């Protein structure tokens, strides 16, 4: 089975057909890791009572990807999930038949690997009303305080875009070279040396004590970044090797 590691860009959720205004909306989420990804959909009601068929179709020719009764795909009471790595780049349509006759509809796009969806516009922060409106919080001088949840949402979105677009770049110079981890505007270069015997080679990495001083990433990010680096370098440069992550190096050994 071929894997496609591009990201899923959610386009639209809606209801169609009879009773579309009375059946609630589904929710959807896409998660992505270096070696796996998953699309999850949550129904607004218990999926074991009366739901009909679900149809996951590749557009524009409506080629079936997954067609089955909802009861056969439900995980728990309202959750349906797919391993989305086999989905090729392109447009997709998900239809779920509701007991009242309408359809839950999700349209989304699977992007080619390495392409990051354009960020949505950050929500505009409006001046709240003091009367007949939401509660307004002010500081000690009477100045209206910015809604922190809106600012946080925009910041998290920027971080997710950078995280999904992260990748490695390589440079080879004889028996040495480098592997550079790139996440948004931040990057860190790890130098590589060939080994001997059962050791194919190793990447030099800053120790925990040196990490914050030598990289633009926090110590809390270190373990997750090194795991991504180790797996990606293995996939790209050392598929016949296993690796060990130690305090100051990632070493690759022939299996």
C-alpha positions as CSV (number, residue, x, y, z in Angstrom):
1,X,0.0,0.0,0.0
2,X,1.4,3.4,-1.0
3,X,1.7,6.1,1.6
4,X,1.1,9.8,1.0
5,X,2.3,12.0,3.8
6,X,0.8,15.2,2.7
7,X,-1.4,17.2,5.0
8,X,-5.2,17.3,5.0
9,X,-6.7,20.8,4.7
10,X,-10.3,20.9,6.0
11,X,-12.4,22.9,3.6
12,X,-16.1,22.8,4.7
13,X,-18.6,21.1,7.0
14,X,-22.3,21.3,6.3
15,X,-25.6,19.5,6.2
16,X,-27.7,18.8,3.1
17,X,-31.1,17.4,2.3
18,X,-34.4,17.1,4.3
19,X,-34.1,18.3,7.9
20,X,-30.6,19.7,7.4
21,X,-31.2,22.4,10.0
22,X,-32.3,19.9,12.7
23,X,-29.6,17.3,12.7
24,X,-26.5,19.1,14.1
25,X,-23.1,19.2,12.6
26,X,-20.3,16.7,12.6
27,X,-16.8,17.7,13.9
28,X,-13.6,16.7,12.2
29,X,-9.9,16.7,13.1
30,X,-6.7,15.8,11.3
31,X,-3.5,14.8,13.2
32,X,-0.1,14.2,11.6
33,X,3.1,12.6,13.0
34,X,6.4,11.7,11.2
35,X,5.3,8.2,10.4
36,X,1.5,8.2,10.6
37,X,-1.6,10.4,10.3
38,X,-5.3,10.1,11.1
39,X,-8.6,11.8,10.1
40,X,-11.3,11.7,12.9
41,X,-15.0,12.6,12.6
42,X,-17.4,12.9,15.5
43,X,-21.1,12.6,15.0
44,X,-23.5,14.9,16.8
45,X,-25.6,11.8,18.1
46,X,-25.0,8.2,19.0
47,X,-24.0,6.5,15.8
48,X,-25.6,3.1,16.6
49,X,-29.2,4.2,16.3
50,X,-30.5,4.8,12.9
51,X,-27.6,6.2,11.0
52,X,-27.4,4.9,7.4
53,X,-24.4,4.7,5.1
54,X,-21.2,6.6,5.0
55,X,-19.5,7.3,1.7
56,X,-15.9,8.6,1.5
57,X,-15.4,9.6,-2.2
58,X,-12.5,10.9,-4.2
59,X,-13.5,13.8,-6.3
60,X,-14.4,14.9,-9.0
61,X,-15.4,11.4,-10.3
62,X,-16.8,10.2,-6.9
63,X,-14.5,7.2,-6.8
64,X,-15.3,5.2,-3.7
65,X,-12.6,5.2,-1.0
66,X,-14.8,3.8,1.9
67,X,-18.5,2.9,1.6
68,X,-20.1,1.1,4.6
69,X,-22.9,1.3,7.1
70,X,-22.1,3.8,9.9
71,X,-22.5,1.0,12.5
72,X,-19.6,-0.9,10.9
73,X,-17.3,2.1,11.1
74,X,-18.2,3.6,14.5
75,X,-15.5,3.6,17.2
76,X,-17.2,3.9,20.6
77,X,-20.4,5.8,20.3
78,X,-19.9,8.8,18.0
79,X,-16.3,8.6,16.6
80,X,-15.3,7.4,13.1
81,X,-11.6,7.4,12.1
82,X,-9.4,6.6,9.1
83,X,-5.7,6.1,8.6
84,X,-5.3,8.9,6.0
85,X,-1.8,8.0,4.7
86,X,-3.2,5.9,1.8
87,X,-5.3,8.9,0.6
88,X,-3.6,10.3,-2.5
89,X,-3.4,14.1,-3.1
90,X,-6.7,15.5,-4.3
91,X,-10.3,16.5,-3.3
92,X,-12.5,14.3,-1.1
93,X,-16.1,14.3,-0.1
94,X,-17.6,12.5,3.0
95,X,-21.3,11.9,3.2
96,X,-23.0,10.4,6.2
97,X,-26.8,9.6,6.2
98,X,-28.6,10.9,9.2
99,X,-31.7,9.0,10.6
100,X,-33.9,12.0,9.8
101,X,-33.0,11.9,6.2
102,X,-30.4,14.6,5.8
103,X,-26.7,14.2,5.1
104,X,-23.7,15.3,7.1
105,X,-21.1,16.5,4.6
106,X,-17.4,17.1,4.9
107,X,-15.2,18.3,2.0
108,X,-11.4,18.3,2.4
109,X,-8.2,18.3,0.3
110,X,-5.2,16.0,0.7
111,X,-2.2,18.1,-0.2
112,X,1.0,16.9,-1.9
113,X,3.8,16.0,0.5
114,X,5.7,19.1,1.6
115,X,2.9,21.6,0.8
116,X,1.6,23.6,3.8
117,X,-1.9,25.1,3.6
118,X,-2.1,28.9,3.6
119,X,-3.0,30.2,7.1
120,X,-6.5,31.4,7.7
121,X,-6.9,35.0,8.5
122,X,-6.4,35.6,12.2
123,X,-9.7,36.6,13.9
124,X,-10.2,40.3,14.1
125,X,-10.2,41.6,17.7
126,X,-13.1,44.0,18.0
127,X,-13.6,46.6,20.7
128,X,-16.1,45.1,23.1
129,X,-19.2,47.0,24.2
130,X,-19.7,48.2,27.7
131,X,-23.5,48.1,27.5
132,X,-25.8,45.3,26.3
133,X,-22.8,43.3,25.1
134,X,-20.2,40.8,26.4
135,X,-18.4,41.3,29.7
136,X,-15.5,43.7,29.3
137,X,-12.3,43.3,31.3
138,X,-10.2,46.4,32.1
139,X,-6.8,46.8,33.7
140,X,-6.1,49.1,36.7
141,X,-6.0,52.2,34.4
142,X,-9.4,51.5,32.8
143,X,-7.9,50.3,29.5
144,X,-9.8,47.5,27.8
145,X,-7.8,44.3,27.9
146,X,-7.3,42.3,24.7
147,X,-9.2,38.9,24.6
148,X,-6.3,36.6,25.4
149,X,-8.1,33.5,23.9
150,X,-8.1,35.2,20.4
151,X,-4.4,36.0,20.6
152,X,-3.6,32.5,21.8
153,X,-5.7,30.9,19.0
154,X,-3.7,32.9,16.4
155,X,-0.4,31.9,18.0
156,X,-1.3,28.2,18.2
157,X,-2.3,28.3,14.5
158,X,1.1,29.7,13.5
159,X,2.8,27.0,15.5
160,X,0.8,24.2,13.9
161,X,1.6,25.5,10.4
162,X,5.3,25.5,11.3
163,X,5.1,22.1,12.9
164,X,3.3,20.5,9.9
165,X,5.8,22.0,7.4
166,X,9.0,20.9,9.2
167,X,11.5,18.9,7.3
168,X,15.2,18.0,7.0
169,X,17.8,19.2,4.6
170,X,21.1,17.4,4.0
171,X,24.7,18.3,2.9
172,X,27.3,15.7,2.2
173,X,31.1,16.3,2.2
174,X,32.9,13.0,1.7
175,X,32.7,11.1,5.0
176,X,31.0,13.9,6.8
177,X,28.2,16.3,6.3
178,X,25.2,17.7,8.1
179,X,21.4,17.2,8.6
180,X,19.5,20.4,9.2
181,X,16.1,20.4,11.0
182,X,13.8,23.2,9.8
183,X,10.6,24.3,11.4
184,X,9.1,27.6,10.2
185,X,11.8,30.2,10.5
186,X,13.8,28.2,13.0
187,X,16.5,25.7,12.1
188,X,19.3,23.7,13.8
189,X,22.2,21.9,12.0
190,X,23.5,18.6,13.2
191,X,26.9,17.5,11.9
192,X,27.3,14.0,10.6
193,X,30.4,11.7,10.6
194,X,30.7,8.2,9.1
195,X,31.5,5.4,11.5
196,X,33.3,2.1,11.3
197,X,32.5,-1.6,11.8
198,X,28.8,-2.0,12.7
199,X,28.3,1.7,13.0
200,X,27.2,3.4,9.8
201,X,27.6,6.9,11.3
202,X,26.3,9.4,13.9
203,X,24.9,12.9,14.3
204,X,26.3,15.2,16.9
205,X,23.6,16.7,19.0
206,X,23.8,19.3,21.9
207,X,23.3,17.8,25.3
208,X,20.4,18.8,27.5
209,X,22.7,21.3,29.2
210,X,23.8,22.8,25.9
211,X,20.5,22.6,24.0
212,X,19.0,26.0,24.9
213,X,22.2,27.9,24.2
214,X,23.0,26.2,20.9
215,X,19.5,25.9,19.3
216,X,16.5,28.2,18.9
217,X,14.3,25.6,20.5
218,X,13.3,25.2,24.2
219,X,14.5,22.2,26.2
220,X,10.9,21.0,26.4
221,X,10.9,20.6,22.6
222,X,14.2,18.6,22.5
223,X,13.0,15.0,22.8
224,X,10.2,15.4,20.2
225,X,12.6,17.1,17.8
226,X,15.3,14.5,18.2
227,X,12.7,11.7,17.7
228,X,11.6,13.4,14.4
229,X,15.2,13.9,13.3
230,X,16.2,10.3,14.1
231,X,13.2,8.8,12.2
232,X,13.4,11.1,9.2
233,X,17.2,10.6,8.7
234,X,16.7,6.9,9.0
235,X,14.0,7.0,6.4
236,X,15.9,9.3,4.0
237,X,19.5,8.2,4.5
238,X,19.8,5.0,6.5
239,X,16.8,2.8,5.8
240,X,18.9,-0.4,6.4
241,X,20.0,0.8,9.9
242,X,18.6,1.1,13.4
243,X,19.3,4.1,15.6
244,X,20.0,5.0,19.2
245,X,19.4,8.5,20.6
246,X,22.0,9.2,23.3
247,X,22.9,12.4,25.3
248,X,25.2,13.9,22.6
249,X,24.6,11.9,19.5
250,X,22.2,9.9,17.4
251,X,24.0,6.8,16.2
252,X,23.0,4.5,13.3
253,X,24.0,0.8,13.3
254,X,23.6,-1.7,10.5
255,X,20.8,-4.1,11.4
